[in-house]
């Protein structure tokens, strides 16, 4: 499995946040009573938007080429900055690239945690 090692760390102060979703199973009964349980062993999944700013064209090309090579479905390893989570498996199904100046670019990508074997 590939490890994502971008040429530059993302800027954590630029809105890096972790969103966690709990998948649950729920059985609803009469009188408002319900039972809940976690949906499988990995019932908590994280989504993290990251932004790389002030990239050279070559740096932006390298990041974008890594995402394109995974085609949105192949998982890779990455350790998020600022200890939001340790090294985990991720996929990136969407990203955007902006030319801030002629030779200065930025990339924003949404990392989705996966639990492949």
Backbone as CSV, one residue per row, in Angstrom:
resi,resn,N_x,N_y,N_z,CA_x,CA_y,CA_z,C_x,C_y,C_z
1,UNK,0.854,-1.175,0.000,0.000,0.000,0.000,0.900,1.238,0.000
2,UNK,0.548,2.181,-0.832,1.314,3.422,-0.951,1.137,4.296,0.293
3,UNK,2.157,5.083,0.581,2.082,6.093,1.640,2.131,7.451,0.967
4,UNK,1.177,8.314,1.300,1.123,9.664,0.739,2.120,10.531,1.492
5,UNK,3.112,11.057,0.765,4.108,11.939,1.349,4.173,13.191,0.490
6,UNK,3.289,14.154,0.762,3.253,15.350,-0.077,4.552,16.140,0.048
7,UNK,4.885,16.905,-0.982,6.126,17.681,-0.947,6.094,18.802,0.085
8,UNK,4.940,19.056,0.638,4.767,20.142,1.601,3.602,19.758,2.512
9,UNK,3.694,20.091,3.788,2.607,19.776,4.719,1.428,20.714,4.476
10,UNK,0.207,20.224,4.671,-0.945,21.124,4.536,-0.955,22.130,5.670
11,UNK,-1.600,23.237,5.435,-1.687,24.283,6.461,-2.846,23.958,7.386
12,UNK,-2.520,23.593,8.603,-3.545,23.200,9.570,-4.400,24.386,9.955
13,UNK,-3.839,25.569,10.020,-4.601,26.745,10.396,-5.612,27.186,9.358
14,UNK,-5.533,26.599,8.161,-6.427,26.975,7.073,-7.665,26.086,7.022
15,UNK,-8.239,25.806,8.173,-9.509,25.102,8.189,-9.433,23.595,8.243
16,UNK,-8.270,23.029,8.618,-8.204,21.580,8.764,-9.055,21.178,9.963
17,UNK,-9.983,20.309,9.736,-10.870,19.873,10.809,-11.197,18.409,10.583
18,UNK,-11.648,17.775,11.622,-12.006,16.368,11.530,-13.494,16.248,11.797
19,UNK,-14.199,15.600,10.879,-15.619,15.320,11.080,-15.750,13.818,11.256
20,UNK,-16.376,13.398,12.334,-16.540,11.980,12.622,-18.014,11.634,12.535
21,UNK,-18.295,10.510,11.895,-19.673,10.031,11.780,-19.760,8.665,12.445
22,UNK,-20.751,8.494,13.303,-20.999,7.212,13.945,-22.117,6.501,13.182
23,UNK,-21.812,5.302,12.708,-22.833,4.493,12.043,-23.478,3.609,13.096
24,UNK,-24.777,3.706,13.200,-25.482,2.916,14.209,-26.630,2.145,13.570
25,UNK,-27.009,1.084,14.237,-28.221,0.349,13.880,-29.244,0.676,14.955
26,UNK,-30.472,0.883,14.536,-31.510,1.296,15.476,-32.777,0.494,15.228
27,UNK,-33.323,-0.006,16.309,-34.624,-0.681,16.252,-35.607,0.174,17.047
28,UNK,-36.645,0.626,16.384,-37.639,1.491,17.019,-38.830,0.643,17.446
29,UNK,-39.226,0.794,18.694,-40.357,0.052,19.231,-41.467,1.026,19.608
30,UNK,-42.588,0.483,20.064,-43.710,1.321,20.481,-43.369,2.166,21.693
31,UNK,-44.196,3.158,21.948,-44.041,4.073,23.082,-42.717,4.833,23.073
32,UNK,-42.095,4.986,21.903,-40.872,5.775,21.797,-39.608,5.035,22.209
33,UNK,-39.701,3.809,22.611,-38.545,3.029,23.040,-37.737,2.583,21.821
34,UNK,-36.393,2.654,21.926,-35.545,2.181,20.837,-34.289,1.539,21.414
35,UNK,-33.689,0.680,20.620,-32.402,0.094,20.955,-31.423,0.477,19.864
36,UNK,-30.173,0.745,20.259,-29.148,1.151,19.318,-27.882,0.335,19.557
37,UNK,-27.138,0.124,18.503,-25.823,-0.509,18.615,-24.958,0.004,17.471
38,UNK,-23.647,-0.129,17.651,-22.723,0.271,16.597,-22.858,-0.635,15.390
39,UNK,-22.659,-0.088,14.210,-22.777,-0.836,12.956,-21.408,-1.385,12.575
40,UNK,-21.030,-2.508,13.164,-19.760,-3.144,12.839,-18.626,-2.701,13.739
41,UNK,-17.453,-3.274,13.484,-16.282,-2.976,14.310,-15.783,-1.547,14.128
42,UNK,-15.893,-1.027,12.927,-15.396,0.317,12.620,-16.562,1.261,12.409
43,UNK,-17.314,1.475,13.471,-18.534,2.269,13.367,-18.265,3.769,13.353
44,UNK,-17.051,4.188,13.662,-16.694,5.606,13.617,-15.784,5.854,12.426
45,UNK,-16.205,6.717,11.522,-15.380,7.064,10.369,-15.131,8.562,10.355
46,UNK,-13.975,8.936,9.842,-13.580,10.344,9.817,-13.473,10.848,8.386
47,UNK,-13.792,12.115,8.220,-13.597,12.840,6.970,-12.824,14.107,7.324
48,UNK,-11.757,14.379,6.565,-10.896,15.518,6.880,-10.602,16.301,5.604
49,UNK,-11.043,17.564,5.532,-10.645,18.398,4.393,-9.275,19.026,4.680
50,UNK,-8.373,18.931,3.716,-7.034,19.508,3.874,-6.748,20.448,2.712
51,UNK,-5.921,21.460,2.996,-5.570,22.449,1.962,-4.070,22.676,1.957
52,UNK,-3.499,22.564,0.774,-2.103,22.902,0.569,-2.074,24.218,-0.196
53,UNK,-1.453,25.233,0.361,-1.361,26.526,-0.295,0.076,26.855,-0.651
54,UNK,0.251,27.844,-1.482,1.565,28.335,-1.912,2.440,27.211,-2.456
55,UNK,1.867,26.398,-3.331,2.604,25.305,-3.958,3.199,25.756,-5.286
56,UNK,4.381,25.263,-5.580,4.910,25.469,-6.928,4.095,24.578,-7.869
57,UNK,4.231,24.817,-9.147,3.516,24.001,-10.119,3.941,22.544,-9.988
58,UNK,5.229,22.298,-9.792,5.727,20.926,-9.658,5.165,20.250,-8.400
59,UNK,5.077,20.980,-7.290,4.519,20.412,-6.064,3.042,20.080,-6.243
60,UNK,2.291,20.994,-6.848,0.867,20.752,-7.090,0.679,19.576,-8.048
61,UNK,1.526,19.492,-9.073,1.458,18.363,-10.007,1.694,17.041,-9.285
62,UNK,2.656,17.013,-8.355,2.983,15.777,-7.628,1.816,15.327,-6.760
63,UNK,1.180,16.252,-6.050,0.039,15.899,-5.201,-1.116,15.413,-6.062
64,UNK,-1.412,16.159,-7.113,-2.523,15.791,-7.982,-2.263,14.452,-8.688
65,UNK,-1.034,14.198,-9.082,-0.695,12.926,-9.735,-0.900,11.754,-8.773
66,UNK,-0.578,11.949,-7.490,-0.803,10.883,-6.505,-2.289,10.564,-6.403
67,UNK,-3.127,11.603,-6.300,-4.570,11.385,-6.205,-5.115,10.720,-7.479
68,UNK,-4.669,11.190,-8.629,-5.135,10.615,-9.897,-4.736,9.149,-10.030
69,UNK,-3.547,8.800,-9.570,-3.079,7.413,-9.666,-3.923,6.473,-8.809
70,UNK,-4.499,6.975,-7.735,-5.363,6.162,-6.855,-6.786,6.092,-7.392
71,UNK,-7.152,6.947,-8.330,-8.444,6.958,-9.027,-9.660,7.022,-8.100
72,UNK,-9.480,7.506,-6.890,-10.612,7.705,-5.993,-11.025,6.491,-5.193
73,UNK,-10.509,5.316,-5.528,-10.949,4.128,-4.798,-9.814,3.340,-4.154
74,UNK,-8.573,3.540,-4.569,-7.457,2.831,-3.954,-7.027,3.548,-2.681
75,UNK,-6.950,2.798,-1.598,-6.576,3.373,-0.307,-5.072,3.622,-0.245
76,UNK,-4.692,4.566,0.599,-3.287,4.867,0.850,-3.136,5.229,2.321
77,UNK,-1.907,5.186,2.796,-1.615,5.541,4.187,-1.198,7.002,4.261
78,UNK,-1.634,7.665,5.323,-1.234,9.056,5.544,-1.425,9.390,7.015
79,UNK,-0.481,10.118,7.564,-0.586,10.616,8.934,-0.978,12.077,8.864
80,UNK,-2.116,12.400,9.423,-2.597,13.777,9.394,-1.733,14.677,10.258
81,UNK,-1.638,15.950,9.906,-0.862,16.890,10.710,-1.587,17.214,12.013
82,UNK,-0.849,17.729,12.953,-1.395,18.244,14.219,-2.137,17.190,15.025
83,UNK,-1.766,15.929,14.845,-2.319,14.838,15.661,-3.836,14.763,15.647
84,UNK,-4.465,15.140,14.544,-5.916,14.966,14.461,-6.247,13.487,14.542
85,UNK,-5.466,12.654,13.911,-5.546,11.195,13.961,-4.150,10.675,13.644
86,UNK,-3.833,9.459,14.051,-2.558,8.859,13.672,-2.598,8.400,12.227
87,UNK,-1.617,7.574,11.837,-1.600,7.069,10.465,-2.819,6.185,10.239
88,UNK,-3.525,6.469,9.196,-4.746,5.732,8.858,-4.786,5.491,7.364
89,UNK,-5.747,4.686,6.952,-5.984,4.445,5.528,-7.035,5.427,5.042
90,UNK,-6.799,5.983,3.864,-7.669,7.023,3.319,-7.922,6.780,1.843
91,UNK,-8.988,7.393,1.354,-9.198,7.581,-0.076,-9.510,9.057,-0.285
92,UNK,-9.247,9.529,-1.476,-9.609,10.896,-1.868,-10.427,10.766,-3.140
93,UNK,-11.711,11.115,-3.036,-12.590,11.015,-4.201,-12.826,12.363,-4.866
94,UNK,-12.447,13.444,-4.178,-12.610,14.759,-4.801,-11.527,15.704,-4.293
95,UNK,-11.053,16.525,-5.204,-10.085,17.556,-4.863,-10.230,18.672,-5.876
96,UNK,-9.695,19.827,-5.515,-9.708,20.952,-6.451,-8.335,21.610,-6.440
97,UNK,-7.988,22.157,-7.575,-6.700,22.836,-7.734,-6.975,24.237,-8.233
98,UNK,-6.325,25.198,-7.621,-6.516,26.599,-7.981,-5.171,27.229,-8.304
99,UNK,-5.116,27.982,-9.381,-3.920,28.759,-9.706,-4.082,30.124,-9.058
100,UNK,-3.448,30.297,-7.913,-3.554,31.561,-7.186,-2.798,32.672,-7.924
101,UNK,-1.656,32.352,-8.443,-0.863,33.210,-9.318,-0.383,32.316,-10.461
102,UNK,0.379,32.863,-11.393,0.838,32.049,-12.523,1.584,30.801,-12.078
103,UNK,2.479,30.954,-11.109,3.297,29.816,-10.702,3.089,29.428,-9.237
104,UNK,1.980,29.844,-8.649,1.631,29.487,-7.267,0.237,28.874,-7.270
105,UNK,0.146,27.636,-6.818,-1.116,26.907,-6.846,-1.513,26.463,-5.448
106,UNK,-2.771,26.076,-5.293,-3.246,25.476,-4.041,-4.129,24.286,-4.400
107,UNK,-4.149,23.310,-3.499,-4.971,22.114,-3.672,-5.760,21.888,-2.402
108,UNK,-7.038,21.620,-2.557,-7.911,21.251,-1.450,-8.443,19.863,-1.745
109,UNK,-8.346,18.965,-0.754,-8.797,17.588,-0.938,-9.526,17.116,0.310
110,UNK,-10.507,16.251,0.116,-11.241,15.666,1.233,-10.784,14.230,1.416
111,UNK,-10.203,13.948,2.572,-9.727,12.614,2.904,-10.839,11.869,3.627
112,UNK,-11.167,10.674,3.139,-12.196,9.831,3.750,-11.528,8.580,4.308
113,UNK,-11.720,8.330,5.599,-11.102,7.173,6.222,-11.784,5.884,5.750
114,UNK,-10.966,4.856,5.460,-11.483,3.550,5.048,-10.836,2.468,5.907
115,UNK,-11.412,1.290,5.879,-10.955,0.197,6.721,-10.696,-1.053,5.897
116,UNK,-9.852,-0.918,4.870,-9.499,-2.048,4.027,-8.586,-3.006,4.785
117,UNK,-8.526,-4.217,4.299,-7.603,-5.204,4.877,-6.220,-5.003,4.354
